[in-house]
Amino acid sequence: MKKNILFFLLFCSTGIFSQKINSIINVKETERIETILSSDDMQGRKVFTTGIENAAKFIAAEFTKSGLQPLKGSNGYLQEFNISETKNISEKIVIDGKIIPDSLVAVSSYKNQVHLTEKDSVEIIKINAGDDFRAKIWPCIQSNKNLLVLADASFAPFVNRLKTMSKMKAGKEENSVVIVFGKTDATNFTIDLTNDINKKKLFNVAGMIKGKSKPDEYVIFSAHYDHLGIGKAVNDDSVYNGANDDAAGTTAVIMLANYFKTLHNNDRTIIFVAFTAEETGGYGSQYFSRQLDPQKVMAMFNIEMIGTASKWGNNSAYITGYEKSDMGKILQQNLEGSSFNFYPDPYTEENLFYRSDNATLARLGVPAHTISTSKMDNEPNYHKPSDELKTLDLANMTEIIKAIAISSASIISGKDTPSRVDTTQLK
């Protein structure tokens, strides 16, 4: 196997193969796509705006040029789904005879009128002092069950953030999640809620190349194409272009689609998808993930913020959740003899493995990882209007995309299958 990989790399560096990859994945093409996606004309690509609709049309047009097939059940390349946006109008939470102050409650509920007691199907979740709050609260917010979450008082500083975060859900579920801070037990309770529900449409942009010998085994390349839109002006600039976050990842997905379609030698089916609504809660990836049998997904390459050099400099990137499968080791082995290196995520305290669009499938056991170069301790343009094309290193970004293309080859061919994520060890 090692000899085959070395031969493959040698072949990549010379002759026809090298000419093909360089003719498709090059700085000029990187700049063309990135320039359009991060332009002021896209208005920061916020959900429910003309800007994100224009971005979706552009991505779909690029998939058309590449010759991808639409996914089954999609409207062309647009994977449309309904989303419920909810606003809590009133709440009354009583636990063991005591009314809980509104200041200690955060609610996410998707039914106009709610009345629940301990006699109903309500699951109680406890988040104790010392637990990783972010890791535990995220699956609760994403849950389709009725939940009463009892969080230790030490986590009370999170309450306002949870109250103000955008509350949306993809799907038809009408569940309620009530988070109470400062309570550790609940024997008897009543939950009374009044909500204003507004149903809207969103869409991912997705296409595929059917596999030759293993068409029912999937490899996914993904990124999110939404960003923050138009907001508070900084130095007279109010457009949050999101050039790095995540027009960079979306650019990579488009270029990889064109590259693999040109090769047209994939044994496994490859799906390319640009997710919507990552910035508001990961709703696009949640919906997408529910359309697939996770057992048929062999690997997911989620690409997030690759436009700046990593902490190790050029020709490097890190993989979140590196230790949760052997996918990173496979990728690095396929790059043996090159100058490029994949590293384990150095920012484990940020829980990045659970915070991007790979998380939903990873929780189902899929070796789904995010590839990034973002310096989480020093990324000066993150979520600012200054995240523009001029701040990106397009040459290095192009090399990262090439490295992803080359290192994924043995997985796409079916020669390598990454180990599954052990879901019993997930937080």
N, C-alpha and C positions, 0 to 999 in steps of 0.2 A: 504494500500500500504506500509506504513512504517513497519508494522508488517511483511509483506512478505519479505521486504528487510532485516530486522534484522534476520529473519529465514534463509534467503539465506546466509548472512554473517556468521551466526553460523554454518551452514552446510559447508561453505567454510573452516572454521577453523578446522574442525574435519572430521574424517572418510574418505570414498572413494574419495570424491571430492577433499579434501586437498591433498591426495596422488596423484591424477591425475594431478593437477596443478603443484605440486612440482616435479613430474617426468618429466614434459615437460618443464616448465619454471624454470630453475635452473642455478646456477652460472657456472656449468661445460658446459652446452649448450651455455650459453651466451659467455663464453670464446672461445669455439670452433668456433662459427660463426664469432665473432668479430675478432679473430686472423687471419682468412683467408681473410676477407674483407679488413682489414687494413694492411696487410702484404706488404713488399717491392715488392713482386711478382706482386701485382696489380698496381704498378707504380703510385699510387695516383689517379687512376680511372678518368683520364681526358677524356672528350669527344673526339671521333675520334682517340682513341689510343687502342693498344692491351690490355692494362690494364683494361679499362672499358669493353671491350668485354669479357675478362676472368671473370670479376665480374658479368656480366649479365648471363654468362653460369652457374656460381656457384649458383646464386639466382634461376635461372630456374630449376636447379637440385634439389634444396631444395624444391621448389614448387611441383616438380614431386614426391619427397618422401612423401610430405604431402598429395598428392592425389587431389590437386586443379584442377578445370576445367579451361581450357583456356578461355579467353574472346572471344566473337563472333567477327570474322573478324581478329583475331590475328594469327600470324604464331607461333603456339604453345603458349608459354608464352611470346614471344617477340611481343610487340605492335610496329611495325615498322612504321615510318613516314618520309617523306621527309622534309628537312630543307634547306632553302636558306640562305647562308652566303654572305653578301654583303660588298664590299669595295668601298667607295666613291672616284672616280677618280678626278672629278671636279665639281664645283658648282658655280652658279651665281644667287644671290638672289637680286632682285630689289623691293623695297617697296616705293610706292609714289614717284617714280623717283630717289630714292637714292640707290646706290649699298651698300649692307650690307657687311662689312669686314668679311672675312672668320673666323677671330678670335672670332666673336660673333655668329657663326652659328654652329649647330650640326645637322647632317642629318642621317636619317635611311630610306633607300629607296631600293625597291626590284624590280626595272625594269632597264634595261640597259640604256635606254634614257628616260628622263622625261622632259616634257614641260607643265607647269601648269600656269594658270592665274586666276584672280578673276572670270572669266566667267566659269571656270570649277567647278566641285564638290569638292571644298576644304573647309573644316570646319575650322574656326578660333577659337582657344582656347586661353584664356588669363589667365596668372598666375600673379597675382598682388602682390605688396609688402605686406609682412605679411602673405601670404598664406603658407601652408605647401607644399613646392616645391616637396619633394620626393613623397608625397601622390598623388599630381596632375600630375606629369610627368610620373609616372609608367603606368597608363592606356593609356596615349597618346602613349607611346612607344609600348605598346601591341596592339594598335588599328589596325584594318584592313581598316581604312579610310585614305583618303588624308587629312593631317592636317597641318596647319600653326600655330605653337604655339608661342605666343608672351609673353616672360617672362620679368618681371621687371629687370632692371639693377642690382639690389641687388643680383640676383641669378647668375650673371656672373661667379663666381668661380666654378660653376658646369660645365661650357662649356667644359673644357678639359677632364673631366671624361666622359662626354657623347660622346665626339669625339673618345675616345680610347676604350670605352667599346665594347665588342664583339657584333656584330650586326647580329642576326640570327632570322629567322621567320619560324615557322612550318606551312605549308599549301601552297596554290597556289596563295595567294593574292600578287598583285604587287603594293601595295600602297607606298606612301612616307609621312614621317613625318619630317617636317623642323622646328627646334627650333631656334628662333631668340631672342637674349638677348638685352635688352635696347630699345625695341619698344613696344608701348602700343596700337597702332592702325595701321590698314592697309586697305586703301580704294582700291588702285590699286597695283597689284604685279605681278611679273613674277618669276617663279622658273624653272631654267634649271640645270639638273643634268646628269652626266655620271657616271655609276656604273659598277663594275665588279661583276657578280653574279655567285656563285659557289654552286651547289646543292649537298647535301650529305644526308646520311641516319643516323637516330638515332633510338633508341628503348627504350621504357619503358619495364619493366618486370612485368607482371600482371597475376593473377589467381583469381578464385572465388569459393565460396561454395554457391550453389543455396539454397535459402530459402524454407522452407517447406510450410508455409501457406501464406507468403507475398513475393513471388519471384520477384515481380516487384518493390519492395522497397529496396533501397541499403544503406548499411553502408560501408564506405571506411576506411581502414587503410593504411597509406602511409608514405613514407620517400623518400629522394633522395639518390641515390647510387653513384653519380658522385662527384668528388672533383677536386683539382687543378693540379694534375699530378706531374711532375718533374720540379722544378724551381730553383731559386737562392739558393745556398747552405748556410746553417747556421750551424756552427760547423761541417763542412764537411758532412752534411746530406742534400741531395737535393730532397728527396722523401717526398712529402706532403701527408702523409698517410691518413689523415682525419678519424682517429679512432673515434673521437667524432662527427665530422662533415662530413658525417652523416652515417658512418658505424654503429654507435650506433642505430640510428633510423631504419636503414635497418635490423639490427639484430633483433630488436623488431618486425618488420613486419613479418619476417620469423618465429619467435617463436610463434607469435600470430596466424599465419596461421596454424601451426602444432597443436596448442592448440585447436582452434575452429573446425578444421577438426576432431580431435579426439573426441570432444564432439558431433559434428554433430547433434546439436539440435537447430540450428538457424532458426527462422521463417522468418527473412529478409535475403536477399542475401547479403553475405559479399564479398567485393572485396579487395584484397591485391595487392598493386602496389608499385614498386620501380621506382621512376622517374629519368630520365636522365636530364642533362643540367640545373639543378637548379642554379648552380654556374655561368652560363653564361646568365641567364635571365629567368629561369623558363619555358623553352620551352616544356619540357616533360609533365609537369602538364597542360600547356595550351592546348596541343594537346589532352591529355586524357580527359580533361573536356569537350571538344567539341564533344566527342563521346557519351555523356550521356545527358539524359533529366534531367535538374537540379531539376525539380519538383519530380523526383523519388528518389533523393538522400536525405535520411533522416538525415544523419550525416556523417562528415568526421573527422577522427582522424589522423592528420598529426603529425609525431613524429620526432623531430629535436633536436639533441644534448642533450642526456639524460645520458651521461657517467660520468658527474661530479655532485657533490652535488649542490643543489640550494642554494640561499642566506639564506634559512631557515634551511639548513642542510639536513640530510638524511630523507627518507620517505616523500618527498615533491616534487612538481613540479608546474609549473604555466601554465596557459592556455591563449593564446593570444586572444584578442577580447572578453574577458570573459563577458563583459556587453552587447554584441551584440546579444546574445541568452541565453536561460536558460540551455544550455548543461552542462556548468560547475557545475551548482547547482545540476543537475541530477546526475552527476558523483560523486560529493561529498556526496550526500544523499546515494548513493549506497555503499559508504565506511564508513557510520556511524558505530561507534563501533570499527573501526580499528585505527591504529596509523598513517595512511597515510592521507595527506592533499593536495588538489589541491587549488592553490591560483590564483587570478587575476594577469595578467602580470604586474610586477612592473616597466617595462622599456617602458612605453607607449610613451616616447619621441623618441624611436627608430622605431616606426611604424612597429613592428614585425608582426602584423596581416596582413599587406599588402606585406611583404617581403619574405614570404615562399610559399610553394606549395599549401597551402590552399586558397590563395587569389583569384584565378580565380573563383572557385565555390562559395566562400563567396560573391563575387560581384554579383553573380546570385541569391543570397538569401539563399544559403545552409548554415546550421549551420556547417561551416567548420572551425575548429580551430587547432592551433598548440600546442602540448604539449612539453614543454622543461624545462630543469633545468639550461641552460646556463646563467652564470652571465655576462651579457652584459657589465658591468662596470669593470669586473675583471676576464677575461678568458684568462690566459697567453699563451695558446697554440693555440688559434684561428687563423686559416689560416697560420700556421707555420709548419715546418717539425717536430716539437716536439709534434704534435697532434698524439700521438702513443698509442698503447695498454697499456703500462705501466703507463700512466697518468690517466687511467680510474678507477673508483670505480665500479667494476663488480658486487659486492654484492648489492650495492644500486641500480644500473642499473636494476638488476634482479627484485628487489622489485617494481620498477617503472613499469616494464612490467606486473607484476602480477596485480598491481593496475589498470592499463589500462584494462586488461582482465576482472577483476571482476566488475569494475565500468561501463563498457560498456554493461553488460549483459542485463539490462532492455531495452536498445535501440535495441539490436540485437534481443531480443525476441518480440519486437513490443509493449511491455507494455508502454514504454515511447517514446515520439516523441519530440525532442527539437524544440523550437520555431524557426521560420525562421529569418534570418538576414534581417533587414529592409534596403533595398537597397537605399531608399530615403535619408538615413542618412549617407551613406558611403561617405567618402571623395573622 
